Amino acid sequence: MAETESPLLPGSAHNATLNDTEAAAAAAKFVATPEGSAVAYGSLVVMALLPIFFGALRSVSCAKSKNSSDMPETITSRDAARFPIIASCTLFGLYLFFKIFSQEYINLLLSMYFFILGILALSHTLSPAMNKVIPANLPNKQYQLLFTQGTGETKEEIVNYEFDTKDLVCLAFSSVIGVWYLLKKHWIANNLFGLAFALNGVELLHLNNVSTGCILLGGLFIYDVFWVFGTNVMVTVAKSFEAPIKLVFPQDLLEKGLAANNFAMLGLGDIVIPGIFIALLLRFDVSLKKNSRTYFYTSFFAYVFGLGLTIYIMHTFKHAQPALLYLVPACIGFPVVVALVKGELTEMFRYEEKAAVCDKEPLDETTDDLKENKKEQ
């Protein structure tokens, strides 16, 4: 089977499509059936779209919360320009670590690190849904976790996190998933953490404008192509790195059920990096106040097209493919062409992200636009 491999780096949120087929026996290599491959890749595409779609919607609601976990992190053009360099250094550093030190101990440390991060990310993801599931008449106590530094006028807040009983329920459930992942490394637990990481990344990482998005995607485009085609560093790290930084789906699910162990994989970076750009275009759509989501749906379709093209090229040429090679031109090119046709290209590149785009959900914003149009009529 062809392999499309590229590792996701901690802190870099970058990866490419992986197709890691392990030996079904010591002397024989597993070969997926057409049906198994179709189910696996189709499932990966669907799982990739979910955090992008819902993460983009959640990114529009910039609630004025004092919780540090709810505050979006804005990526500037300087951050975007430095990102591929930092990612390259991190990647090569991991490569050297795996070459020098025992892979077992490194992955043990990484497992504990992502165990904690995964619990927090999954809890944050489930919190809005839990507010709708738990009845409102149940007691819901409020709590606050506050860490400060200094005293008097020099006193400075380091952490100010507010939560309630419902958040504690989410944390308890997420902890169970975390223990399951830590003990069994089951692919379903891996996917739950992976989806949570991706959704939180799309929701909380904000590009300040379209130009910054183009710089980030363009830089990682070059990064991806170089490390996949130019060296074996990325493939080596990808095979050695054991952490919930990818979505996986078994290609032998039809034969072995939930015990299947020959996976097709999609790195979270191929979801988060294009996803934050797609989320930016949704916020641009909202800022236009035209009761339309043209650029969001265009870029969303472009992502589906680019990901499908990646899979097709991989199977056609039987060679590892960096996914951003196809995703970046699609996600940037399609919206730019639409903006040219509509005469809004200048407006698109002049759009600047504010501290809070809005305090309402996209559907609420659309409803308000309709009400305003009726009043004008």
C-alpha positions in Angstrom: 0.0 0.0 0.0 1.1 3.6 -0.6 1.9 5.7 2.4 1.2 9.4 2.8 3.1 10.3 5.9 3.9 13.5 7.8 4.0 14.0 11.6 2.0 16.4 13.6 4.3 18.5 15.9 3.4 19.4 19.4 2.6 23.1 19.4 2.8 23.4 15.6 -0.6 21.9 14.7 0.7 20.5 11.5 0.5 17.1 9.8 -0.3 15.4 6.5 -2.4 12.5 5.5 -1.0 9.2 6.7 -1.8 5.7 5.5 0.1 3.4 7.9 -0.5 -0.3 7.0 1.1 -2.6 9.5 2.0 -6.2 8.9 -0.9 -8.6 9.3 1.7 -11.3 10.0 5.4 -11.3 10.4 6.0 -12.2 6.8 3.0 -10.7 5.0 1.9 -7.2 4.6 -1.7 -6.2 5.0 -3.5 -5.2 1.9 -6.8 -3.4 2.4 -9.8 -4.3 0.3 -11.4 -1.6 -1.9 -14.4 -1.6 0.4 -12.3 -1.3 3.5 -10.3 1.6 2.0 -13.4 3.4 0.9 -15.0 3.1 4.4 -11.8 4.2 6.1 -11.0 7.2 3.9 -14.7 8.3 3.7 -14.9 8.2 7.5 -11.7 10.3 7.8 -13.1 12.9 5.4 -16.3 13.2 7.5 -14.4 13.3 10.7 -12.1 16.1 9.3 -15.1 18.2 8.2 -16.8 18.1 11.6 -14.3 20.1 13.7 -13.8 22.5 10.8 -17.5 23.2 10.4 -18.4 23.4 14.1 -15.1 25.0 15.1 -15.6 27.8 12.6 -19.2 28.4 13.9 -17.9 28.5 17.5 -15.1 30.9 16.5 -17.6 33.5 15.5 -19.0 33.7 19.0 -16.4 35.7 20.9 -18.0 35.7 24.3 -16.6 38.3 26.7 -15.4 35.7 29.2 -12.7 36.2 31.7 -11.8 32.5 31.5 -8.3 32.1 30.0 -9.4 29.0 28.2 -12.1 30.8 26.3 -9.9 33.6 25.0 -8.9 33.2 21.3 -5.2 33.4 20.5 -4.6 35.8 17.6 -1.9 34.9 15.0 -0.2 37.9 13.5 1.8 38.0 10.2 5.0 37.8 12.2 3.8 34.7 14.0 2.8 33.2 10.7 6.2 33.9 9.1 8.0 32.3 12.0 5.8 29.3 12.3 7.3 27.1 9.6 10.8 27.8 11.0 9.8 26.9 14.5 7.9 23.8 13.2 11.0 22.7 11.3 13.2 23.0 14.3 10.7 21.1 16.4 10.4 18.4 13.8 14.2 17.9 13.5 14.6 18.0 17.3 12.1 15.2 17.6 13.9 13.3 14.9 17.2 13.6 16.9 15.4 12.6 20.1 14.0 9.4 18.6 17.5 8.6 17.2 19.4 9.2 20.4 17.0 8.2 23.2 14.7 5.2 23.7 11.4 5.6 21.8 9.5 3.8 24.6 10.4 6.4 27.2 9.8 9.4 24.9 6.3 8.1 24.0 5.6 7.5 27.7 6.3 11.2 28.4 4.3 12.3 25.4 1.4 10.0 26.4 1.2 11.7 29.9 1.4 15.1 28.3 -1.4 14.5 25.8 -3.4 12.7 28.4 -3.7 15.9 30.4 -4.2 18.1 27.3 -6.8 15.7 25.9 -8.9 15.7 29.0 -9.0 19.5 29.1 -9.7 19.8 25.4 -12.5 17.2 25.4 -14.0 18.8 28.5 -14.0 22.3 26.8 -15.5 20.7 23.6 -18.4 19.0 25.5 -19.2 21.9 27.8 -21.8 23.7 25.5 -23.6 20.4 24.7 -23.7 19.5 28.4 -25.4 22.8 29.2 -28.3 21.7 26.9 -28.4 18.1 28.1 -28.5 18.6 31.9 -31.9 20.0 33.1 -31.8 23.6 34.2 -33.6 22.8 37.5 -30.6 20.8 38.7 -28.3 22.6 41.2 -25.4 24.2 39.4 -22.7 25.7 41.7 -20.2 28.2 40.4 -16.4 27.9 41.0 -13.4 30.0 40.3 -9.8 29.0 40.0 -7.6 32.1 40.5 -3.8 32.3 40.5 -2.1 35.6 41.0 1.4 36.9 41.2 2.6 39.8 43.5 0.6 41.8 46.0 -1.1 45.2 46.1 -0.7 47.4 43.0 1.7 44.9 41.5 -0.7 42.0 41.8 -1.2 40.3 38.4 -3.5 37.6 37.3 -1.9 34.5 35.8 -4.9 32.2 35.7 -8.6 33.2 36.2 -10.8 30.2 35.3 -14.5 30.1 36.1 -16.4 26.9 35.9 -19.5 25.2 37.3 -20.9 21.8 38.2 -21.7 21.0 34.6 -18.0 21.6 33.7 -17.0 19.2 36.4 -19.3 16.5 34.9 -17.6 17.1 31.5 -14.2 16.8 33.2 -15.1 13.5 34.9 -16.4 12.0 31.6 -13.2 13.3 29.8 -11.0 11.7 32.5 -12.6 8.3 31.9 -11.8 8.7 28.1 -8.3 9.7 29.1 -7.7 6.7 31.2 -9.1 4.5 28.5 -6.7 6.0 26.0 -3.7 5.8 28.4 -4.3 2.1 29.2 -5.5 0.8 25.8 -4.5 3.3 23.2 -7.8 2.4 21.5 -8.4 4.2 18.2 -11.9 5.4 19.3 -10.4 7.1 22.3 -7.6 8.5 20.1 -10.2 10.0 17.8 -12.2 11.6 20.6 -9.1 13.4 21.8 -8.1 14.2 18.2 -11.5 15.7 17.3 -11.4 17.8 20.5 -7.9 19.1 19.7 -8.9 20.0 16.2 -12.2 21.7 17.1 -10.5 23.7 19.9 -7.7 24.7 17.5 -10.1 26.0 14.8 -12.2 27.7 17.5 -9.5 29.4 19.5 -6.7 30.1 17.0 -7.7 33.3 15.1 -5.9 34.7 12.1 -6.0 38.5 12.2 -6.5 38.9 8.4 -6.5 37.1 5.1 -2.9 38.1 4.3 -1.7 36.5 7.5 -3.6 33.3 6.5 -1.9 33.3 3.1 1.5 33.7 4.7 0.9 30.9 7.2 -0.5 28.5 4.6 2.1 29.4 2.1 4.9 28.8 4.6 3.6 25.5 5.7 3.1 24.5 2.0 6.8 24.8 1.5 7.6 23.2 4.9 5.4 20.2 4.1 6.7 19.6 0.6 10.4 19.9 1.7 10.2 17.6 4.7 8.1 14.9 2.8 9.9 14.9 -0.5 13.3 16.1 0.5 14.1 14.0 3.6 12.9 11.0 5.5 12.7 13.0 8.8 9.0 13.5 8.7 8.2 9.9 7.9 10.6 8.7 10.7 9.0 10.9 13.3 5.5 10.0 12.1 6.1 6.3 12.6 7.7 6.8 16.0 5.3 9.4 17.4 2.5 7.8 19.6 0.0 10.5 20.6 -3.6 11.5 19.7 -2.4 14.0 17.1 -4.1 12.3 14.2 -7.5 10.8 13.3 -7.4 7.1 12.5 -9.9 4.7 11.0 -9.2 0.9 10.5 -9.2 -0.3 6.9 -9.9 -3.8 8.1 -13.0 -2.8 10.2 -15.3 -4.9 8.0 -13.2 -8.0 8.7 -12.2 -7.5 12.4 -14.7 -5.1 13.8 -13.6 -2.8 16.7 -10.4 -5.0 17.1 -9.1 -3.9 13.7 -5.5 -2.6 13.7 -4.6 -1.5 10.2 -5.3 2.2 10.1 -5.6 4.9 7.5 -4.7 8.2 9.3 -5.2 11.9 8.9 -3.0 14.3 10.8 -4.6 17.1 12.8 -2.5 19.7 11.1 -4.3 19.0 7.8 -7.5 19.9 9.7 -6.5 22.8 11.9 -4.3 24.8 9.5 -6.8 25.0 6.7 -9.6 25.1 9.3 -8.5 28.4 10.9 -8.3 30.0 7.5 -11.9 28.7 6.7 -13.1 30.0 10.1 -11.5 33.5 9.3 -13.5 33.6 6.0 -16.7 32.8 7.9 -16.0 35.7 10.2 -15.4 37.8 7.1 -18.8 36.7 5.8 -20.4 37.8 9.0 -18.7 41.2 8.9 -20.2 41.8 5.4 -23.7 41.6 6.9 -25.1 40.4 3.6 -27.0 37.5 5.1 -24.7 35.1 3.1 -21.9 32.7 3.9 -20.4 32.5 0.4 -16.7 32.5 1.3 -17.2 30.0 4.1 -19.0 27.5 1.9 -16.6 28.1 -1.0 -13.5 27.4 1.2 -15.3 24.5 2.9 -15.9 22.9 -0.5 -12.3 23.7 -1.5 -11.1 21.7 1.5 -13.2 18.7 0.5 -11.8 18.9 -3.0 -8.2 19.2 -1.9 -8.4 16.4 0.6 -10.1 14.1 -2.0 -7.4 15.0 -4.5 -4.7 14.1 -2.0 -6.2 10.6 -1.6 -6.6 10.2 -5.3 -3.0 11.2 -6.1 -1.7 9.0 -3.4 -3.4 5.9 -4.7 -2.6 6.8 -8.4 1.2 7.3 -8.0 1.6 5.0 -5.0 3.9 7.5 -3.2 3.8 9.6 -0.1 2.0 12.9 -0.6 2.1 16.0 1.6 -1.6 16.9 2.0 -1.0 20.7 2.2 0.4 20.5 -1.3 -3.2 20.2 -2.5 -5.1 21.8 0.4 -3.4 25.1 0.4 -3.9 26.1 -3.3 -7.5 24.9 -3.1 -8.4 26.7 0.2 -6.8 30.0 -1.0 -7.5 29.8 -4.7 -11.2 29.1 -4.6 -12.2 32.0 -2.3 -9.9 34.4 -4.2 -11.5 33.5 -7.5 -15.0 34.0 -6.0 -13.9 37.4 -4.6 -12.6 38.4 -8.0 -15.9 37.5 -9.6 -17.9 39.4 -7.0 -15.5 42.4 -7.0 -14.8 42.0 -3.3 -11.1 41.0 -3.4 -9.8 44.4 -2.0 -12.4 44.2 0.7 -11.4 40.7 1.6 -7.7 41.6 2.0 -8.5 44.8 3.9 -10.6 42.9 6.5 -9.0 43.0 9.9 -9.9 40.8 12.8 -11.1 42.7 15.8 -10.9 41.6 19.4 -14.4 40.3 19.3 -16.2 39.8 16.0 -19.6 39.3 17.5 -21.3 38.0 20.6 -23.9 36.0 18.7 -24.0 32.7 16.9 -24.0 32.9 13.1 -27.6 31.8 12.9 -28.6 34.6 15.3 -26.7 37.1 13.2 -28.5 35.9 10.1 -31.9 36.3 11.9 -31.0 39.9 12.9 -30.0 40.7 9.3 -33.4 39.4 8.1 -35.2 41.6 10.7 -33.2 44.7 9.6 -34.1 44.0 5.9 -37.8 43.8 6.8 -37.6 47.1 8.6 -35.9 48.8 5.7 -38.7 47.5 3.4 
